[in-house]
Amino acid sequence: MRQFDKSFGIVYYVIFEVDVMEPIRTYHENGSILRERWYVNGKFHRTDGPAIIWYNKDGSIKNEYWYVNSELHRLDGPAYIWYNNDGSINREHWYINGIYINDNIIPWLEENGIVDPLSDEDLMAIKLRW
């Protein structure tokens, strides 16, 4: 089913899909994807990537939100990432089970010399600590 919408001055249409394994997509007026959202049982949920992705009109990623059971959650990186137009990261926030941990994890990562890309050993240290 298609529905047209003009929210926030943006003209796009929504395709409602029954299969929750596939994302629900909204589109820019030029036909490029505006947003993808993954749901399970009516909650934002995805374990193999971000549950919400916003795109710029050129197709580049604008924002990523990693959710599990509608709580911001990610163990192997920030759960919220906002990108600049050139693809560099503008802002990132770390959450585990909906709890904001930026103030604690960033200094801990620096103290332990953990940097991107995260190794399997780094991921295990994060899971054990947080």
C-alpha positions in Angstrom: 0.0 0.0 0.0 1.3 3.5 -0.9 0.6 6.6 1.1 1.8 10.1 0.3 2.9 12.4 3.1 4.2 16.0 3.4 5.7 15.9 6.9 8.3 18.6 7.7 8.0 20.0 4.2 9.3 16.8 2.6 7.2 15.1 0.0 7.7 11.4 0.1 5.7 8.2 -0.1 5.6 5.2 2.2 5.4 1.6 1.2 3.9 -0.5 4.0 5.3 -4.0 4.0 3.9 -6.9 6.0 7.1 -8.8 6.2 9.0 -7.4 9.3 12.3 -9.0 8.1 12.4 -6.3 5.4 12.8 -2.6 6.2 9.9 -0.2 5.8 11.2 2.5 3.5 10.2 6.1 2.9 11.4 8.0 -0.2 12.5 11.5 -1.1 10.5 13.1 -3.9 13.4 12.3 -6.3 12.8 8.6 -5.6 15.9 8.0 -3.5 15.5 6.3 -0.1 14.9 8.8 2.7 14.6 6.4 5.6 14.7 2.6 6.4 13.2 1.2 9.6 13.3 -2.4 10.9 10.6 -3.5 13.3 9.9 -6.7 15.2 6.6 -7.0 17.1 6.0 -3.2 16.7 9.4 -2.2 18.2 12.5 -0.9 16.5 14.7 -3.9 16.4 17.6 -5.2 14.3 20.6 -7.3 15.4 22.7 -7.2 12.3 22.8 -3.5 11.6 21.1 -0.2 12.5 17.3 -0.4 13.0 16.8 3.1 11.5 18.9 4.7 8.7 18.3 8.2 7.3 19.7 9.0 3.9 20.5 12.3 2.1 19.0 12.8 -1.3 22.3 11.7 -2.9 22.0 8.3 -1.2 24.7 8.9 1.4 23.9 8.0 5.0 22.8 10.9 7.3 22.1 9.1 10.6 22.1 5.6 12.0 20.2 4.4 15.1 21.0 0.9 16.4 18.0 -0.5 18.4 17.3 -3.8 20.1 13.7 -4.1 21.4 13.2 -0.3 21.0 16.2 0.5 23.2 19.3 2.2 21.7 21.9 -0.6 22.0 25.2 -1.6 20.4 28.2 -3.4 21.9 30.6 -3.0 19.0 30.4 0.8 18.4 28.1 3.8 18.9 24.4 3.2 18.8 23.7 6.6 17.3 25.8 8.1 14.5 25.3 11.4 12.7 27.4 11.9 9.6 28.6 15.0 7.9 27.8 15.4 4.1 31.4 14.3 3.3 30.8 11.0 5.2 32.9 11.8 8.3 31.3 11.4 11.7 29.8 14.6 13.2 28.5 13.0 16.4 28.3 9.6 18.0 26.6 8.3 21.1 27.2 5.0 22.8 24.2 3.2 24.5 23.9 -0.2 26.0 20.3 -1.4 26.8 19.0 2.1 26.4 21.6 3.6 28.9 23.8 6.4 27.6 27.4 5.5 28.4 29.4 8.1 26.4 30.8 9.7 29.5 32.2 6.4 30.7 33.2 4.4 27.6 35.1 7.0 25.6 37.8 7.5 28.4 37.8 3.7 29.0 38.4 3.0 25.3 41.2 5.6 25.2 42.8 4.3 28.4 42.8 0.8 27.0 44.1 1.8 23.6 41.0 0.5 21.8 40.4 2.2 18.5 38.4 1.5 15.3 38.3 -1.0 13.7 37.5 -3.1 16.8 39.2 -6.5 16.9 37.4 -9.6 18.3 39.5 -9.1 21.5 38.4 -5.5 21.8 34.7 -6.5 21.4 35.1 -9.2 24.1 36.7 -6.6 26.5 33.7 -4.2 25.8 31.2 -6.9 26.4 32.9 -8.0 29.6 33.2 -4.4 30.9 29.9 -3.1 29.9 
